[in-house]
Amino acid sequence: MSSVAQNVWHPRHNPWLITLSVMMAVFMEVLDTSIANIALPHIAGSLSATTDESTWVLTSYLVSNAVVLPMTGWLGNHYGRKRLLISCIMVFTVASALCGLAWNLPTLIMARILQGVGGGAMVPLAQSIMLESFPPQKRGQAMAVFAMGVVVAPVLGPTVGGWITDNYSWRWIFYINLPFGIAAAMLCSWLVEDPPYIKRDRHARMDFVGLGLLIIWLSTLQIILDKGQEADWFDARWICVFTAVSAISFVSFIAWEFTTRTPLVDLRVFRYRNFAVGVTLMGSLAAILYGTTAQLPLFLQTLMGYPALQSGYAMSPRGIAAFFTTLMVGRLVGKVPMRWMLAFGFVALSFSSFMLCRLNLQVSQMDVIWPSVLNGVAISFIFVPLTTTTMSQLSQQQIGNASGLYNLVRNLGGSVGIAFVTTSLARGAQVHQDLLVSHMTPTDPVFGQRLASLQGIYAAHHDSVTAKGMAYATLYNSLDQQAHLWAFVDVFVLFGFLALAALPLILLFKKVSAGAKHSASAH
């Protein structure tokens, strides 16, 4: 930071109007990260593709999205934040129309890549604009509104996507973006403006080496996370190759960015303790948030027999709870110590995960809803103070670059969480099945009694051989369900402990007073 203080920049328009314009774009983009998940079977059937092939609709979006995220600071400084944001909204909107018009899977994947390119910069740009538009003492309220889009939208995505797909067509999950995209572009054109310091870097040269390394690192990493379990992880040769390439390109990218004179991404913001700690906590939070979002609907649909839309309804109370809690938390920022709010949030998040450990195959919908509501409350108590504290030591000029890195870690943490859930459920079910099957022997009295009872029931309508086979099949299906249930429970236990493991990190945050914030922003 410079020792020469400058006046803190303030926008000409009301910060809340600016918030409305950029949050419309944020909600649209974040919703699209999960809205397509539930429509994959419909997309595969409509475009004559397999279910495995249709998952590239998700992977392609995440890869292109992840590559653009860390570049946001450089692109905003070079082209102007307002121009970049409006361009991204327009690209995202046009790509959404192309997704809806796609006539085959390759066309849809290409449109999703374009959509990811447009959407990647929208969230960090919006976060930067909101943080810069509000004075430091009101940034907590601004991040509360930001949290509504980033936290609530992924939860509502499966519900909205399921309803649209069931009642209209999967194409409308993309067409719905058109009016919102047009409105967001018009509002941003009217209300958003570039801070004066953005103009100083408009002639900066593109770091092509850093860009190439970034693309290789993030694309290979994202493909590994998305396809790893499907390919049996390191038993597949290509996974080993991709992992080596990703690791080498990551190390090379870090080394290059620290030594080049014109870095694509300024990694020096990690020297601020609050930013480094906050990014670590955000990665953990995202893993739990996205992992739980992927796991609960899967439990409800595969083991409880819920239709897709009904499982979405069971998840929606979490989004509703997060929405209303966020309104309250925004007012508490600055009045209640950040560490207390973060500690409460992570303890509540852990408790909600441990509550889900009590799930069984006879639970009611309310047994899922109440932990989900507590989960939504916990996320709100974490996200708002975490974002505010993470950015508290940074100047206005550093926020754009830092927001890109912060949201990149959020996305990567979510991808790691989903990959962890997918792998743990598949392999955990096998482990528990091996343990449970040892009880399916003629010498086990409970098994023998149950087998005889089922044989008697089936023998009333079939011959003895068929009845015995059907009894064994019924018992095996029951065992398979129990094995999968224990796999779900194991993941919830691990998520609970991961949330508790975040508590010591909270103590590492450096307390920043209001005066210090003003000073930091002025330098």
Secondary structure, 3 states (H helix, E strand, C coil): CCCCCCCCCCCCCCHHHHHHHHHHHHHHHHHCCCCCHHHHHHHHHHCCCCHHHHCHHHHHHHHHHHHHHHHHHHHHHHHCHHHHHHHHHHHHHHHHHHHHHCCCHHHHHHHHHHHHHHHHCHHHHHHHHHHHHCCHHHHHHHHHHHHHHHHHHHHHHHHHHHHHHHHCCCCHHHHCHHHHHHHHHHHHHHHCCCCHHHHHHCCCCCCHHHHHHHHHHHHHHHHHHHHCCCCCHHHCHHHHHHHHHHHHHHHHHHHHHHHCCCCCCCHHHHHCHHHHHHHHHHHHHHHHHHHHHHHHHHHHHHCCCCCHHHHHHHHHHHHHHHHHHHHHHHHHECCECHHHHHHHHHHHHHHHHHHHCCCCCCCCCHHHHHHHHHHHHHHHHHHHHHHHHHCCCCCHHHHHHHHHHHHHHHHHHHHHHHHHHHHHHHHHHHHHHHHHHCCCCCCCHHHHHHHHHHHHHHHCCCCHHHHHHHHHHHHHHHHHHHHHHHHHHHHHHHHHHHHHHCHHHHCCCCCCCHHHHHHHHHC
